[in-house]
Amino acid sequence: MMHVSLTRGLLLLCLCIAAATIRTAEAAGGGGYMKYKDPKQPLNTRINDLLSRMTLEEKIGQMTQIDRSVASAEVMNKYYIGSVLSGGGSVPSKQASAETWVTMVNDFQKGSLSTRLGIPMIYGIDAVHGHNNVYKATIFPHNVGLGATRDPELVKKIGAATALEVRATGIPYVFAPCIAVCRDPRWGRCYESYSEDHKVVQAMTQIIPGLQGDIPPNSRKGVPFIAAGNKKVAACAKHYVGDGGTTKGINENNTVINRHGLLSIHMPAYYNSIIEGVATIMVSYSSWNGVKMHANRDLVTGFLKNTLRFRGFVISDWEGIDRITSPPHANYSYSITAGINAGIDMIMVPYNYTEFIDGLTFQAKTKIIPMSRIDDAVRRILRVKFIMGLFENPLADLSLVNQLGSQEHRDLAREAVRRSLVLLKNGESADKPLLPLPKKTSKILVAGSHADNLGYQCGGWTIEWQGLSGNNLTHGTTILTGIKNTVDPETEVVYKENPDAEYVKSNDFSYAIVVVGEPPYAETFGDSLNLTLPDAGLKTITNVCGAVKCVVIVISGRPVVIQPYVPLLDALVAAWLPGSEGQGVADVLFGDYGFTGKLSRTWFKTVDQLPMNVGDPHYDPLFPFGFGLTTTPSKAN
């Protein structure tokens, strides 16, 4: 009897020890079978299983996004960081190769995978007109030009090409597209907007299935979709909401409009984006009727998450919660409370991450921010990571490196340039057009600051945040080179950036091509109350076009003041910010292809008219929304 009791006692003791061991292992993320690691389990089962295993520290780590310059495998491991980004111009090294990018991203990822639960991080980057931070990448026209194409299928192809180039560098997440409806060209981000008309912007959200893949029919509305494999990326619709409607176009300022106006002008493209399965949405720096969007619970949680049923994650802009207060970072604990309780799930910190982590940890422990809000944020972040297959394939390989700047993508960008050009004037009358230009003639003049400057041609958000000047920043074809490639070998092409009138008159030029425009800029640096071209460009127009037949090509991120010069010109082309493939401009100038682009923005007469958009009662433009002359390909050429 004692023998049986002893045996039973030992058995009971063993069972208790085993149970305790299992509980300890499970608490440590162990346990023999972890549902969250099984791709055969339903999505919500995986999310719930992983969430139940996570400590507060691990949850807050998932909500934290840091810049690559402060990231390391050790930091990823110690703080359970959920995401890393490259800000504008934040690169592993100057002119870094795709292989260098892949190595860097994988090094960070290995730090994340070495944590207790092995939750992969997600790396994000601004790929707003191609993979624009990366050397040798294809630089597509900025959105203002793509809006002029009126071609959603073309934009979808650009999304797919961009996804391949981004994946070539090991990155699975892009902060694009910008679906702002720019209502005032004085805004420095107007070129990031497809149009002043929300219907054009809505159509151009087709870039999202280009980036992410086509969402299957009958998918649940609001649930993100990113196609399996390594050829698509998670997208980010931005900046929610009303960023393009600020007073006088002042960046990050106040959009004064009633709720009906906000929902009917600035919100519709978000409806499309959510239906298309967009993975993430970025909040705007701007305010709506005085309330900072980063602190607007009504619109972020109430409308976006509850009414529109968005199930991806909401991300802040760069130091976005800091700017809830004025001056920024004046009361960071309040900014954390306001931003997280508004419904922002991931915070783009990007540098002082320990301050954010410590602040959020304190507020969660003291119930200033409820645990239900933390869990909602982490659930959304995990949902995107599971859907895109990061748990199964967290590390990038080198299989796509040849996609970066591929000829196929450059050909697509060249087509986009051709389709984006808007012909505003062509001769003094329709029966005496200047364009298309003859390829074969004795001598032609090419002039202007933007004719042979790849950096100017690409604009802001190219290699550096504010863009660059010159031809050494990346690979591409300037407009001058495109012209030389296109004309007959016997045609002499003379390039002089700023010729004086006497020089032009003393040479027997058949015609002149003048390429002028805005210097590169991004965000607040591009805000302008006068919208004038630099004096040197205006002087070049006067000197050249007063002496010889000329076509003026304007490189700009928006309509600019071009009166009183229009009568002086024989032809006028809006080329926007065409990107790296300047050959596309020459393709149309010389008639290999016709002009087809239509203004996606109203071209005003004077800045005193602004804001002025199609449908306004005081509408009196120089060139109306939708305007664009056409030409047919030239048989003579």
C-alpha positions in Angstrom: 0.0 0.0 0.0 2.9 2.3 0.9 4.6 1.3 -2.3 1.5 2.2 -4.3 1.1 5.5 -2.5 4.8 6.3 -3.0 4.5 5.6 -6.7 1.4 7.7 -7.0 3.1 10.5 -5.1 6.1 10.4 -7.4 3.8 10.4 -10.5 1.9 13.4 -9.2 5.1 15.2 -8.5 6.4 14.5 -12.0 3.2 15.7 -13.5 3.3 18.9 -11.5 6.9 19.5 -12.5 6.0 18.8 -16.2 3.1 21.1 -16.1 5.1 23.9 -14.5 7.8 23.3 -17.1 5.3 23.6 -20.0 3.8 26.8 -18.4 7.3 28.3 -18.1 8.2 27.3 -21.7 4.9 28.8 -23.0 5.5 32.0 -21.0 8.9 32.2 -22.6 7.3 31.8 -26.0 8.2 28.2 -26.0 5.8 25.2 -25.8 6.1 22.5 -28.3 3.5 23.7 -30.8 3.0 27.5 -31.3 0.0 28.2 -33.5 1.3 31.6 -34.6 4.2 29.9 -36.4 1.9 27.6 -38.4 0.9 29.2 -41.7 -1.9 26.6 -42.0 -3.7 28.1 -39.0 -6.4 30.8 -39.7 -5.1 34.4 -39.6 -7.0 35.4 -36.4 -5.9 32.2 -34.6 -2.2 33.1 -35.3 -2.7 36.7 -34.2 -4.5 35.8 -31.0 -2.0 33.1 -30.2 1.0 35.4 -30.6 -0.7 38.3 -28.8 -1.4 36.1 -25.8 2.3 35.3 -25.5 3.6 38.9 -25.7 4.7 41.0 -22.8 4.0 44.7 -22.6 7.6 45.4 -23.5 7.3 43.3 -26.7 4.0 44.9 -27.6 5.3 48.4 -27.3 8.4 47.4 -29.4 6.1 46.4 -32.2 4.6 49.9 -32.1 8.0 51.6 -32.5 9.6 52.5 -35.9 13.1 53.8 -35.9 15.4 55.1 -38.6 18.1 52.9 -40.0 20.8 55.3 -38.8 20.1 54.3 -35.1 19.2 50.7 -35.8 21.4 47.6 -35.2 20.8 43.9 -34.6 21.4 44.6 -30.9 18.9 47.4 -30.7 16.3 45.3 -32.6 16.8 42.5 -30.1 16.9 44.5 -26.9 13.9 46.7 -27.6 11.8 44.3 -29.8 11.6 47.0 -32.4 8.7 46.3 -34.8 9.9 48.4 -37.8 12.8 50.3 -39.3 12.7 53.0 -42.0 14.9 54.9 -44.3 14.0 58.6 -44.2 14.7 60.7 -47.3 18.4 60.2 -48.2 18.9 57.7 -45.3 21.1 55.0 -47.1 23.6 52.4 -45.9 26.3 54.1 -48.0 26.6 56.5 -50.8 25.6 54.9 -54.1 24.9 51.6 -52.2 24.2 48.6 -54.4 21.1 46.4 -54.1 23.3 43.8 -52.5 24.4 46.3 -49.8 20.8 47.2 -49.1 19.8 43.5 -48.8 22.7 42.8 -46.4 21.7 45.8 -44.2 18.0 44.9 -44.0 18.8 41.2 -43.3 21.2 42.2 -40.5 18.4 44.2 -38.8 16.0 41.3 -39.4 18.3 38.8 -37.8 18.3 40.9 -34.6 14.5 40.7 -34.6 14.4 37.0 -35.3 16.8 36.4 -32.4 14.2 37.7 -29.8 12.2 35.4 -27.6 9.2 35.2 -30.0 11.1 35.8 -33.2 8.6 38.4 -34.5 10.0 39.8 -37.8 10.4 43.6 -38.3 9.1 45.4 -41.3 11.4 47.8 -43.2 9.7 50.8 -44.9 11.0 53.5 -47.3 9.6 56.4 -49.3 9.3 55.1 -52.8 7.1 57.9 -54.1 8.2 58.0 -57.8 10.0 54.7 -58.1 12.6 53.5 -55.6 13.8 57.1 -55.4 16.3 56.9 -52.5 18.4 54.3 -54.3 21.2 54.7 -56.7 20.5 53.4 -60.2 16.8 52.9 -59.5 14.3 53.9 -62.2 12.8 57.3 -61.3 9.3 57.7 -62.6 7.4 61.0 -63.2 6.1 62.5 -60.0 2.3 62.0 -59.4 1.3 65.4 -60.8 2.6 64.2 -64.2 1.0 60.7 -63.8 -2.3 62.5 -63.2 -2.0 64.1 -66.6 -1.9 60.7 -68.3 -5.4 59.8 -67.0 -4.3 56.2 -67.3 -4.9 54.0 -64.2 -3.5 50.9 -65.9 -0.2 52.7 -66.6 0.0 53.8 -63.0 -0.7 50.2 -61.9 2.2 49.0 -64.0 4.4 51.6 -62.4 3.3 50.3 -59.0 4.3 46.8 -60.0 7.7 47.9 -61.3 8.4 50.0 -58.2 7.5 46.9 -56.0 10.1 44.8 -57.9 12.8 47.4 -57.5 12.0 47.9 -53.8 12.0 44.2 -53.2 15.4 44.0 -55.1 16.9 45.9 -52.2 15.3 43.6 -49.5 12.5 46.1 -48.5 8.9 44.9 -48.3 7.0 48.2 -47.4 6.7 51.6 -49.1 5.2 54.9 -47.9 3.2 55.3 -51.0 1.0 56.4 -52.7 0.3 59.9 -51.7 -3.5 60.4 -52.4 -3.7 64.0 -51.4 -6.1 66.2 -53.4 -4.0 69.3 -53.8 -6.3 72.3 -53.9 -3.7 75.0 -53.9 -0.4 74.8 -55.9 1.3 77.0 -53.4 1.7 73.8 -51.4 5.2 72.4 -51.5 3.9 68.9 -51.8 1.5 69.6 -54.7 3.6 67.4 -57.1 2.9 64.4 -54.9 -0.8 64.8 -55.6 -2.3 63.3 -58.8 -4.9 66.1 -59.2 -7.0 68.8 -57.7 -10.0 66.6 -58.7 -10.7 63.7 -56.3 -12.1 61.6 -59.2 -8.7 61.6 -60.9 -7.0 60.7 -57.6 -9.5 57.9 -57.0 -8.7 56.4 -60.4 -5.0 56.6 -59.7 -5.3 54.5 -56.5 -4.8 51.6 -59.0 -1.2 52.0 -58.1 -2.1 50.1 -54.9 -2.9 46.7 -56.6 0.2 47.4 -58.7 2.3 47.6 -55.5 0.5 44.9 -53.5 -1.2 42.7 -56.0 -4.8 42.3 -57.1 -7.1 41.7 -54.1 -9.2 38.5 -54.6 -12.9 38.9 -55.3 -15.2 38.7 -52.3 -12.4 39.7 -49.9 -13.5 41.2 -46.6 -13.6 45.0 -46.9 -10.9 46.7 -44.9 -8.7 43.7 -44.5 -5.3 44.3 -46.1 -4.0 42.2 -49.0 -0.5 41.7 -50.1 0.2 38.9 -52.6 2.3 36.0 -51.5 5.9 35.8 -52.7 8.7 38.4 -52.9 7.5 40.5 -55.8 5.0 42.8 -54.0 5.2 45.2 -51.1 2.8 46.6 -48.5 1.6 50.0 -49.5 0.7 53.1 -47.5 -2.1 55.6 -48.5 -1.2 59.1 -47.2 -1.6 61.6 -45.6 -4.9 61.1 -43.8 -6.7 63.4 -44.3 -7.0 66.8 -45.9 -3.3 67.4 -46.3 -3.9 69.0 -49.7 -6.5 71.5 -48.5 -4.5 73.7 -46.1 -5.0 77.5 -46.1 -2.8 79.1 -48.7 -1.2 75.7 -49.3 1.0 76.1 -46.3 2.5 72.7 -45.5 1.4 71.0 -42.3 -1.1 73.8 -41.7 -4.9 73.9 -41.1 -7.5 72.7 -43.5 -10.6 74.7 -43.0 -13.6 72.9 -44.5 -16.9 71.5 -43.2 -17.3 67.8 -42.7 -19.3 67.4 -46.0 -16.4 69.1 -47.9 -13.8 66.9 -46.2 -15.7 63.7 -47.0 -16.6 64.6 -50.6 -13.2 66.1 -51.7 -10.4 64.7 -49.5 -11.8 61.4 -48.3 -13.0 59.5 -51.4 -9.6 58.1 -52.5 -9.3 56.5 -49.0 -12.5 54.6 -49.8 -10.9 53.2 -53.0 -7.6 52.4 -51.2 -9.4 50.4 -48.5 -11.4 48.5 -51.0 -8.2 47.7 -52.9 -6.7 46.2 -49.7 -4.2 48.9 -48.7 -2.1 47.6 -45.9 -1.4 50.8 -44.0 -2.5 54.5 -43.8 -0.3 57.4 -42.7 -1.7 60.3 -40.7 -1.2 63.9 -41.9 0.8 66.5 -40.1 -2.0 68.9 -40.9 -5.0 69.9 -38.9 -8.7 69.9 -39.7 -10.5 73.0 -38.4 -7.8 73.5 -35.8 -7.5 69.8 -34.6 -4.2 68.1 -35.4 -4.9 64.9 -37.4 -2.3 63.1 -35.2 -4.7 63.7 -32.3 -8.0 63.4 -34.1 -9.7 60.3 -32.5 -13.0 61.1 -34.3 -11.4 60.7 -37.7 -8.7 58.1 -37.1 -10.6 55.7 -34.8 -14.2 56.8 -35.3 -14.3 57.2 -39.1 -11.3 55.3 -40.5 -11.3 52.3 -38.2 -14.9 52.0 -37.1 -17.0 53.4 -40.0 -14.7 52.4 -43.0 -13.7 49.2 -41.2 -10.0 49.6 -42.0 -8.1 46.6 -40.5 -4.5 47.4 -41.5 -2.3 49.6 -39.3 -2.3 53.4 -39.0 1.2 54.9 -38.9 2.3 58.4 -37.9 4.4 60.6 -40.1 8.0 61.4 -39.2 8.0 62.7 -35.6 4.3 63.2 -36.2 3.2 62.9 -32.6 5.9 65.4 -31.5 4.2 68.0 -33.7 0.8 67.7 -31.9 2.2 70.4 -29.7 3.6 73.8 -30.7 6.6 73.9 -30.5 7.1 70.3 -31.4 8.1 68.0 -28.5 7.0 70.6 -25.9 5.0 68.1 -24.0 6.0 64.6 -25.2 4.0 62.7 -22.6 0.8 64.4 -23.8 1.8 63.8 -27.4 2.1 60.1 -26.7 -1.3 60.0 -25.0 -3.0 62.0 -27.7 -1.5 60.1 -30.6 -2.0 56.6 -29.3 -5.5 57.2 -28.0 -6.4 58.9 -31.3 -5.8 55.5 -32.9 -2.2 55.6 -34.3 -0.8 52.1 -34.2 2.9 52.5 -35.2 4.9 55.6 -34.3 7.6 56.8 -36.7 9.8 58.0 -33.8 12.4 57.9 -35.6 15.5 58.6 -33.4 14.7 59.0 -29.7 13.1 55.6 -29.4 13.9 55.0 -25.7 12.1 58.1 -24.7 9.0 57.0 -26.6 9.2 53.4 -25.3 9.7 54.6 -21.7 6.8 57.1 -22.0 4.4 54.7 -23.5 5.3 51.9 -21.0 4.6 54.2 -18.1 1.2 55.3 -19.6 0.2 51.7 -20.2 1.2 50.6 -16.7 -0.7 53.5 -15.1 -3.7 52.9 -17.4 -3.5 56.4 -19.0 -3.6 54.4 -22.2 -5.8 51.3 -21.9 -4.3 47.9 -22.7 -7.1 47.4 -25.1 -5.7 50.2 -27.2 -2.2 48.7 -27.1 -3.6 45.3 -28.1 -5.6 46.9 -31.0 -2.4 48.5 -32.3 -0.3 45.3 -32.1 -3.1 43.2 -33.5 -3.2 45.4 -36.6 0.6 45.4 -37.0 0.8 41.6 -36.7 -2.1 41.2 -39.1 -0.1 43.0 -41.9 3.0 41.0 -41.1 1.2 37.7 -41.2 -0.7 38.5 -44.4 2.4 39.5 -46.3 4.2 36.3 -45.3 7.0 37.9 -43.2 6.9 35.1 -40.6 7.5 32.5 -43.3 10.0 34.5 -45.3 11.6 37.2 -43.1 14.9 37.3 -44.9 15.5 38.8 -48.4 17.7 37.2 -51.0 19.6 38.5 -54.0 17.3 36.9 -56.6 15.8 40.3 -57.7 18.8 42.5 -57.7 18.8 42.8 -61.5 15.3 44.4 -61.3 16.8 47.6 -60.0 16.8 50.1 -62.8 16.1 47.4 -65.4 15.7 48.3 -69.0 12.1 47.1 -68.9 11.3 49.6 -66.1 13.2 52.4 -67.8 11.1 51.8 -70.9 7.9 52.0 -68.8 9.1 55.3 -67.3 9.9 56.6 -70.7 6.4 55.8 -71.8 5.0 57.5 -68.7 7.0 60.6 -69.5 5.5 60.6 -73.1 2.0 60.2 -71.7 2.4 62.9 -69.0 3.5 65.8 -71.3 0.8 68.5 -71.7 0.9 70.6 -74.9 -0.4 74.1 -73.9 0.4 76.0 -77.1 1.4 75.0 -80.6 1.9 77.9 -83.0 -0.1 81.1 -83.2 -2.9 79.2 -85.0 -3.9 75.6 -85.4 -2.9 75.6 -89.1 0.6 76.7 -88.3 1.9 74.4 -85.6 5.6 74.3 -84.5 5.4 70.8 -83.2 6.4 68.2 -84.0 9.9 69.5 -84.7 11.8 68.3 -87.8 14.7 65.9 -86.9 16.7 66.9 -89.9 17.8 70.5 -90.2 21.1 72.4 -90.2 21.5 73.7 -86.6 19.3 73.9 -83.5 19.8 75.6 -80.1 19.0 73.9 -76.8 19.0 76.3 -73.9 17.9 76.6 -70.3 18.9 75.5 -66.8 16.9 72.3 -66.9 18.0 70.9 -70.3 21.0 69.0 -69.1 20.4 68.5 -65.4 19.1 65.1 -64.3 18.6 66.3 -60.7 16.4 69.2 -61.7 14.5 66.9 -64.1 13.7 64.4 -61.2 12.8 67.0 -58.6 12.5 66.5 -54.8 12.5 63.0 -53.2 15.3 61.9 -55.5 18.4 60.3 -53.8 18.2 63.1 -51.2 15.0 64.3 -49.5 15.2 67.7 -51.1 16.6 66.4 -54.4 19.9 67.4 -56.0 21.3 69.3 -58.9 23.6 67.8 -61.6 24.0 64.6 -63.5 26.0 62.5 -61.1 23.3 61.6 -58.6 22.1 58.5 -60.4 21.6 56.9 -63.8 19.3 58.5 -66.4 19.0 60.4 -69.6 18.7 64.2 -69.6 16.4 66.0 -72.0 19.5 67.3 -73.9 20.8 63.8 -74.4 17.4 62.6 -75.5 17.3 65.4 -78.1 20.8 64.5 -79.4 19.8 60.8 -79.6 16.7 61.7 -81.6 17.7 64.2 -84.2 19.3 63.3 -87.5 23.0 62.7 -87.3 23.6 65.6 -89.7 21.7 68.1 -87.4 24.0 70.2 -85.3 22.8 70.5 -81.7 24.2 73.5 -79.9 23.7 73.7 -76.1 24.1 76.9 -74.2 22.5 77.2 -70.8 21.9 81.0 -70.7 22.7 82.6 -74.1 22.2 86.3 -74.6 20.0 87.6 -77.4 22.9 88.7 -79.5 24.3 85.2 -79.6 21.0 83.7 -80.7 20.5 86.3 -83.4 24.1 85.9 -84.7 23.6 82.2 -85.3 21.4 80.8 -87.9 19.4 78.4 -85.7 16.4 76.6 -87.4 14.6 76.6 -84.0 15.3 76.5 -80.3 14.3 74.3 -77.4 14.3 76.1 -74.1 14.0 74.0 -70.9 13.5 75.9 -67.7 11.7 75.4 -64.4 11.7 75.1 -60.7 14.7 73.9 -58.7 14.1 70.7 -56.7 12.3 70.9 -53.3 10.3 68.8 -50.9 7.6 69.5 -48.3 7.8 72.9 -46.6 10.9 74.0 -48.6 8.6 74.0 -51.6 5.9 76.3 -50.2 5.7 79.3 -52.4 3.4 82.4 -52.3 4.5 83.7 -55.7 5.0 80.6 -57.9 7.5 82.3 -60.2 10.2 80.7 -62.2 13.8 81.8 -61.3 14.9 85.0 -63.0 17.6 83.2 -65.0 15.0 81.0 -66.7 12.7 84.0 -67.6 15.7 85.8 -69.0 16.6 82.8 -71.2 13.0 82.7 -72.5 13.2 86.4 -73.4 16.6 86.2 -75.0 15.9 83.1 -77.1 12.3 83.3 -78.0 12.6 86.9 -79.0 15.1 85.9 -81.6 14.2 82.5 -83.1 11.2 80.1 -83.3 11.1 78.4 -79.9 9.4 75.8 -77.8 9.6 76.2 -74.1 9.4 73.2 -71.9 8.6 73.9 -68.2 9.9 71.5 -65.6 7.9 72.1 -62.5 5.9 70.4 -59.7 2.8 72.5 -60.4 1.5 75.2 -62.6 3.7 78.3 -62.3 3.4 82.0 -63.4 4.2 82.1 -67.2 2.5 85.3 -68.1 3.3 87.7 -69.8 5.6 85.3 -71.8 3.1 83.1 -73.5 2.6 85.4 -76.6 6.4 85.3 -77.1 6.5 81.5 -77.4 5.7 79.5 -80.4 5.0 76.4 -78.4 4.7 75.6 -74.7 4.9 72.2 -73.0 4.3 71.3 -69.3 6.6 68.4 -68.6 6.1 68.4 -64.8 8.9 66.4 -63.0 9.6 63.6 -65.6 12.2 61.6 -63.7 15.2 59.8 -65.0 14.0 59.0 -68.6 14.3 62.3 -70.4 14.3 60.5 -73.7 10.5 60.4 -73.4 10.4 64.2 -73.9 12.3 64.0 -77.1 10.1 61.1 -78.3 7.1 63.5 -78.4 8.8 66.7 -79.3 10.0 65.2 -82.6 6.8 63.4 -83.4 7.7 59.7 -82.8 4.7 59.8 -80.5 1.9 62.4 -80.2 1.0 64.6 -77.3 -1.9 63.2 -75.3 -1.6 64.5 -71.7 -4.4 66.6 -70.1 -4.0 69.0 -67.3 -4.8 67.4 -63.9 -4.5 70.9 -62.4 -5.9 74.2 -63.3 -3.3 76.6 -64.7 -4.0 80.0 -63.2 -3.2 83.4 -64.6 -2.0 85.1 -61.4 -1.4 83.8 -57.9 -4.1 86.3 -56.7 -6.7 83.9 -58.1 -5.6 81.1 -55.8 -7.0 78.8 -54.6 -8.9 78.2 -57.8 -10.1 74.8 -58.8 -12.4 73.4 -61.5 -16.0 74.0 -60.6 -15.3 77.1 -58.6 -17.7 80.1 -59.3 -14.8 82.5 -59.9 -13.1 80.1 -62.4 -11.0 82.1 -64.9 -7.9 80.1 -65.7 -5.1 80.6 -68.3 -5.5 76.9 -69.2 -8.5 75.0 -67.7 -8.4 71.7 -65.9 -8.5 68.9 -68.6 -6.8 71.1 -71.3 -4.2 69.7 -73.5 -3.6 70.0 -77.3 -2.8 66.9 -79.2 -0.5 66.0 -82.1 -0.3 63.0 -84.3 3.0 61.1 -84.8 4.9 62.6 -87.7 5.3 60.6 -90.9 8.0 63.0 -92.0 10.2 61.9 -89.1 
